Amino acid sequence: MHDAPPPCITRMNRSRMRPMPETAPLTVILEKAAARRVAEGHPWVFKGDVAWNSALDLAEPGELAQFRDARQNLLAVGTFNPRTELCGRVLAAGPRARVDAALFENRLARALGKRQGWFGVPHYRWVHAEGDALPGLILDRYGDVLSIQVTTAGMERLKPLWLPAVQALARPRTIVWRNDLPSRAQEGLSTAPAIDGEPLSGPVAVFEHDVVFRADLVEGQKTGWFFDQRANRRHIAELAPGLSVLDLYSHSGGFGLPAAVAGAADVRMVDVSALALDLSRRAATENRVAERCRWTEADVFDFLDPARDDGERFDIVVVDPPAFIKDKRKIPAGLAGYRKLARLSSARTKPGGIFFMASCSHHAHPPAFRAAVEAGLTEAGRSFSLLRSARADRDHPVHPKLPQNDYLKALTYRLDI
């Protein structure tokens, strides 16, 4: 028997979904440079790219639109929202572009086929927005449970065209709609969470390689789990047998648990979230490694305060913080934060130990992030060599015209002294 959903969760009402037209009566004329970019495959249109007119002011958020050049040549069809600076999202390009149910069926099936070939169990990011040519849609799969983020008004309006394909391909028992996103408010959409299908009785199991995690898809961060670090977790686990590991910003055990399962002698996980640590404890028991794990509920900067240093040092230190840089204005402060974090956390690494640090801030460009980390290591008096530079796992593809969306950066160093 399943528990009743929390009061804040409502069931989706499919009867409210309006059928969408397969043609786009709205025409958006692009300036010359933008027309060239779209013709070359760029999926975004900004307000400054558009020859604006009064008809566009009257457009409904998320309405289908034809993107044309000044000569009225059809470049692409996509969605349009006059309320947002990033006003256009391309779905189909070329003079015969068309948006219909078949387009979504094909793209969803293609994205699913890739994941099924890559992973032995159905636990992965199935759709990664523009990376899978489905802008505005993030879809994570946990077996027969799906966690979905619809981030644009356009993809919300098009739900009657793509949701049936999702249901037919995966036959989910439950769909969790993670609507609690600032971007949805900016797009004029509801931010109330919802559940479609059977209510969840608690955290779901997440399987990666030979480790089982627990993820809270309703109250947890983002879609509930971070599949993007899968390959990086495996990398650290392969280094961990017989060693001690400090996992900072451990969330629900992302790096610490695989290290313990791989044979680490001692794993200490530090996070400010009691909920995340409880999930980690539960999973440690399920993986039969709880006796080699320790948990500390604390703010990481407080934990690393030199005045509170208990002298314990670790063979491997992992630092996987939340995004420090939310917008461009905060880039200098965010890079300074990464630098400080690298300085403090590297001090807890034994001589000859491994130091891993990641950033999920897409505003922290890879060279700038690396420079900040290495400045922090130098300030800590550590000599170092870079062993590995990595990004998100392959179920997070990056659109070739959107390199800025290659957001995850992960650096592994050996600290010689």
TORPALUM-288428 format. One record per residue (C-alpha): x, y, z; chain; residue number from 1. Coordinates in pm, whole numbers, plus 50000, padded with zeros to 5 digits. Layout:
// residues N
     xx     yy     zz  kette   nr
      X      Y      Z      A  NUM
...
//
This chain:
// residues 417
     xx     yy     zz  kette   nr
  50000  50000  50000      A    1
  50128  50349  49913      A    2
  50117  50648  50141      A    3
  49887  50938  50053      A    4
  50064  51226  49874      A    5
  50159  51531  50083      A    6
  49905  51817  50078      A    7
  50125  52023  49844      A    8
  50111  51753  49575      A    9
  49823  51738  49332      A   10
  49735  51489  49062      A   11
  49776  51596  48700      A   12
  49449  51643  48517      A   13
  49500  51527  48160      A   14
  49164  51670  48056      A   15
  49308  52020  48093      A   16
  49570  51961  47827      A   17
  49469  52151  47514      A   18
  49549  51988  47180      A   19
  49824  52183  47009      A   20
  49824  52286  46644      A   21
  50094  52129  46430      A   22
  50143  52450  46233      A   23
  50276  52780  46361      A   24
  50068  53082  46254      A   25
  50289  53326  46445      A   26
  50580  53464  46241      A   27
  50895  53595  46403      A   28
  51137  53782  46177      A   29
  51500  53757  46281      A   30
  51773  54015  46237      A   31
  52048  53922  45994      A   32
  52306  53789  46240      A   33
  52046  53589  46434      A   34
  51900  53447  46113      A   35
  52245  53325  46019      A   36
  52296  53164  46361      A   37
  51962  52984  46348      A   38
  52031  52870  45992      A   39
  52359  52726  46118      A   40
  52182  52529  46391      A   41
  52174  52752  46698      A   42
  51862  52666  46905      A   43
  51804  52998  47086      A   44
  51651  53333  46991      A   45
  51678  53642  47213      A   46
  51460  53952  47206      A   47
  51745  54152  47061      A   48
  51753  53909  46767      A   49
  51395  53988  46665      A   50
  51241  54254  46442      A   51
  50973  54327  46698      A   52
  50615  54420  46615      A   53
  50286  54457  46801      A   54
  50168  54108  46704      A   55
  50451  53959  46907      A   56
  50341  54150  47217      A   57
  50003  53976  47187      A   58
  50150  53627  47149      A   59
  50069  53373  47418      A   60
  50365  53245  47622      A   61
  50495  52927  47459      A   62
  50308  52971  47133      A   63
  50443  52790  46828      A   64
  50620  53025  46591      A   65
  50791  53028  46254      A   66
  51134  53190  46261      A   67
  51205  53360  45930      A   68
  51470  53589  45786      A   69
  51402  53935  45638      A   70
  51317  53775  45301      A   71
  51054  53554  45466      A   72
  51256  53237  45418      A   73
  51153  52979  45679      A   74
  51451  52897  45900      A   75
  51293  52700  46181      A   76
  50983  52631  46388      A   77
  50986  52650  46764      A   78
  50823  52810  47065      A   79
  50802  53180  47149      A   80
  50747  53365  47475      A   81
  50726  53747  47462      A   82
  50773  53767  47840      A   83
  51129  53636  47852      A   84
  51462  53765  47722      A   85
  51539  53422  47577      A   86
  51217  53431  47379      A   87
  51259  53161  47115      A   88
  51349  52791  47131      A   89
  51401  52604  46806      A   90
  51243  52261  46777      A   91
  51271  52189  46404      A   92
  51497  52359  46149      A   93
  51488  52403  45774      A   94
  51236  52516  45513      A   95
  51014  52213  45578      A   96
  51026  52234  45955      A   97
  50723  52092  46132      A   98
  50639  52030  46496      A   99
  50407  51736  46559      A  100
  50369  51425  46773      A  101
  50595  51225  46540      A  102
  50884  51465  46603      A  103
  50861  51407  46977      A  104
  50813  51033  46941      A  105
  51127  51005  46729      A  106
  51344  51221  46953      A  107
  51230  51057  47274      A  108
  51284  50710  47128      A  109
  51629  50804  46998      A  110
  51734  50949  47334      A  111
  51602  50642  47516      A  112
  51776  50404  47278      A  113
  52111  50568  47349      A  114
  52067  50537  47725      A  115
  51955  50177  47703      A  116
  52274  50099  47513      A  117
  52494  50282  47764      A  118
  52351  50165  48096      A  119
  52256  49822  48220      A  120
  51969  49944  48438      A  121
  51697  50202  48356      A  122
  51835  50469  48589      A  123
  51964  50772  48396      A  124
  51885  51112  48254      A  125
  51664  51023  47961      A  126
  51626  51377  47819      A  127
  51875  51659  47864      A  128
  51693  51954  47704      A  129
  51882  52102  47405      A  130
  52138  51823  47425      A  131
  51865  51585  47308      A  132
  51697  51846  47081      A  133
  51410  51890  47328      A  134
  51460  52240  47475      A  135
  51272  52302  47797      A  136
  51250  51934  47898      A  137
  51456  51750  48160      A  138
  51356  51390  48225      A  139
  51524  51156  48474      A  140
  51430  50789  48491      A  141
  51434  50569  48800      A  142
  51298  50243  48666      A  143
  50921  50287  48646      A  144
  50931  50629  48815      A  145
  51004  50947  48619      A  146
  51106  51287  48752      A  147
  51035  51562  48500      A  148
  51117  51932  48484      A  149
  50937  52138  48220      A  150
  51125  52467  48218      A  151
  50957  52664  47937      A  152
  50603  52771  47856      A  153
  50651  52625  47509      A  154
  50723  52274  47628      A  155
  50439  52301  47879      A  156
  50193  52390  47600      A  157
  50327  52108  47385      A  158
  50278  51847  47656      A  159
  49984  51683  47472      A  160
  50224  51606  47187      A  161
  50513  51457  47389      A  162
  50366  51313  47709      A  163
  50184  51025  47535      A  164
  50516  50918  47380      A  165
  50686  50927  47722      A  166
  50410  50709  47866      A  167
  50417  50466  47576      A  168
  50796  50425  47578      A  169
  50853  50393  47954      A  170
  50510  50293  48092      A  171
  50583  50477  48417      A  172
  50406  50389  48738      A  173
  50459  50741  48869      A  174
  50558  51076  48722      A  175
  50686  51343  48960      A  176
  50655  51692  48811      A  177
  50931  51904  48965      A  178
  50775  52243  48898      A  179
  50953  52425  49181      A  180
  51180  52619  48946      A  181
  51242  52995  48925      A  182
  51252  52965  48547      A  183
  50890  52844  48543      A  184
  50779  53156  48730      A  185
  50968  53368  48477      A  186
  50791  53181  48197      A  187
  50452  53249  48355      A  188
  50398  52889  48468      A  189
  50277  52737  48792      A  190
  50547  52630  49036      A  191
  50319  52395  49234      A  192
  50459  52039  49236      A  193
  50244  51753  49115      A  194
  50237  51375  49089      A  195
  50074  51175  48813      A  196
  49999  50806  48872      A  197
  50067  50619  49194      A  198
  50188  50827  49489      A  199
  50535  50749  49619      A  200
  50569  50578  49953      A  201
  50912  50731  50019      A  202
  51255  50778  49862      A  203
  51317  50571  49549      A  204
  51613  50342  49487      A  205
  51878  50462  49241      A  206
  52111  50202  49092      A  207
  52458  50295  48966      A  208
  52705  50021  48884      A  209
  52711  49805  49201      A  210
  52576  50073  49439      A  211
  52220  50150  49545      A  212
  52138  50504  49657      A  213
  51818  50657  49790      A  214
  51670  50971  49634      A  215
  51381  51187  49750      A  216
  51211  51293  49427      A  217
  50959  51519  49602      A  218
  51166  51712  49858      A  219
  51517  51654  49720      A  220
  51719  51897  49512      A  221
  51641  51950  49142      A  222
  51507  51622  48996      A  223
  51606  51430  49308      A  224
  51940  51287  49200      A  225
  52261  51395  49023      A  226
  52325  51149  48743      A  227
  52579  51391  48594      A  228
  52850  51283  48840      A  229
  52808  50908  48778      A  230
  53137  50858  48590      A  231
  53327  51082  48832      A  232
  53192  50885  49129      A  233
  53317  50566  48964      A  234
  53658  50728  48907      A  235
  53699  50814  49275      A  236
  53569  50475  49388      A  237
  53834  50299  49179      A  238
  54102  50491  49371      A  239
  53952  50428  49715      A  240
  54019  50062  49819      A  241
  54197  50055  50152      A  242
  54206  50435  50185      A  243
  54031  50700  50395      A  244
  53787  50933  50218      A  245
  53637  51270  50314      A  246
  53325  51351  50109      A  247
  53233  51719  50147      A  248
  52886  51827  50033      A  249
  52812  51458  50033      A  250
  52437  51502  49973      A  251
  52292  51152  49999      A  252
  52626  50976  49966      A  253
  52713  51041  49602      A  254
  53090  50991  49629      A  255
  53125  50843  49976      A  256
  52904  50538  49929      A  257
  53066  50414  49605      A  258
  53406  50457  49771      A  259
  53290  50249  50068      A  260
  53141  49980  49844      A  261
  53469  49970  49649      A  262
  53657  49894  49970      A  263
  53755  50225  50129      A  264
  53870  50169  50487      A  265
  53694  50476  50628      A  266
  53451  50727  50475      A  267
  53338  51050  50640      A  268
  53049  51235  50477      A  269
  52973  51599  50559      A  270
  52658  51785  50458      A  271
  52435  52055  50603      A  272
  52116  51865  50514      A  273
  51986  51623  50775      A  274
  51750  51477  50512      A  275
  52037  51403  50273      A  276
  52245  51241  50548      A  277
  51952  51023  50653      A  278
  51921  50899  50294      A  279
  52292  50828  50293      A  280
  52270  50629  50619      A  281
  51982  50424  50482      A  282
  52171  50347  50163      A  283
  52489  50262  50355      A  284
  52293  49999  50545      A  285
  52144  49862  50225      A  286
  52493  49841  50073      A  287
  52628  49678  50393      A  288
  52901  49940  50443      A  289
  52756  50140  50734      A  290
  53028  50020  50972      A  291
  53292  50197  50760      A  292
  53099  50523  50722      A  293
  53064  50831  50941      A  294
  52829  51125  50899      A  295
  52868  51486  51008      A  296
  52583  51736  50981      A  297
  52753  52072  50932      A  298
  52806  52361  50696      A  299
  53119  52267  50505      A  300
  53294  52602  50556      A  301
  53227  52574  50930      A  302
  53359  52218  50928      A  303
  53676  52333  50749      A  304
  53736  52633  50976      A  305
  54103  52605  51081      A  306
  54003  52696  51435      A  307
  53799  52372  51447      A  308
  54059  52148  51281      A  309
  54079  51821  51476      A  310
  54395  51716  51294      A  311
  54237  51431  51098      A  312
  54371  51392  50744      A  313
  54242  51180  50457      A  314
  54389  50992  50161      A  315
  54112  51122  49933      A  316
  53918  51446  49970      A  317
  53614  51507  49750      A  318
  53454  51852  49722      A  319
  53131  51869  49522      A  320
  52958  52195  49620      A  321
  52632  52341  49492      A  322
  52656  52614  49230      A  323
  52842  52914  49370      A  324
  52764  53138  49072      A  325
  52395  53189  48993      A  326
  52440  53478  48748      A  327
  52717  53668  48568      A  328
  52730  53943  48829      A  329
  52849  53692  49087      A  330
  53136  53544  48887      A  331
  53418  53720  49079      A  332
  53269  53637  49420      A  333
  53196  53279  49314      A  334
  53549  53216  49187      A  335
  53683  53359  49513      A  336
  53459  53112  49695      A  337
  53598  52818  49497      A  338
  53950  52941  49568      A  339
  53883  52958  49942      A  340
  53715  52619  49942      A  341
  54011  52460  49762      A  342
  54253  52617  50012      A  343
  54062  52496  50317      A  344
  53970  52148  50195      A  345
  54311  52063  50049      A  346
  54454  52119  50398      A  347
  54266  51804  50504      A  348
  54440  51591  50239      A  349
  54739  51376  50333      A  350
  55071  51425  50151      A  351
  55054  51217  49835      A  352
  54674  51211  49859      A  353
  54403  51265  49600      A  354
  54205  51589  49584      A  355
  53888  51610  49372      A  356
  53685  51927  49323      A  357
  53388  51999  49099      A  358
  53172  52293  48995      A  359
  52821  52282  48850      A  360
  52813  52660  48788      A  361
  52791  52710  48413      A  362
  52910  53069  48464      A  363
  53240  52933  48599      A  364
  53419  52870  48272      A  365
  53663  52577  48284      A  366
  53988  52779  48265      A  367
  53865  53022  48533      A  368
  53749  52741  48761      A  369
  54077  52554  48726      A  370
  54273  52874  48795      A  371
  54069  52938  49110      A  372
  54119  52583  49240      A  373
  54491  52586  49172      A  374
  54529  52929  49333      A  375
  54366  52783  49644      A  376
  54599  52482  49641      A  377
  54898  52712  49611      A  378
  54775  52929  49899      A  379
  54748  52612  50109      A  380
  55114  52541  50038      A  381
  55038  52226  49841      A  382
  55233  52112  49538      A  383
  55009  51934  49291      A  384
  54972  51761  48959      A  385
  54651  51735  48759      A  386
  54551  51372  48706      A  387
  54216  51410  48534      A  388
  53978  51673  48399      A  389
  53621  51560  48334      A  390
  53266  51674  48271      A  391
  52917  51534  48313      A  392
  52845  51173  48220      A  393
  52727  51089  47869      A  394
  52355  51102  47948      A  395
  52406  51481  47974      A  396
  52491  51561  47610      A  397
  52577  51919  47513      A  398
  52428  52085  47204      A  399
  52716  52162  46964      A  400
  52611  52527  46941      A  401
  52573  52572  47318      A  402
  52915  52506  47470      A  403
  52813  52723  47767      A  404
  52577  52443  47870      A  405
  52873  52213  47931      A  406
  52828  52316  48291      A  407
  52997  52047  48504      A  408
  53373  52063  48559      A  409
  53559  51806  48769      A  410
  53931  51816  48849      A  411
  54138  51542  49015      A  412
  54481  51624  49157      A  413
  54756  51445  49341      A  414
  54888  51662  49623      A  415
  55256  51579  49664      A  416
  55315  51780  49981      A  417
//
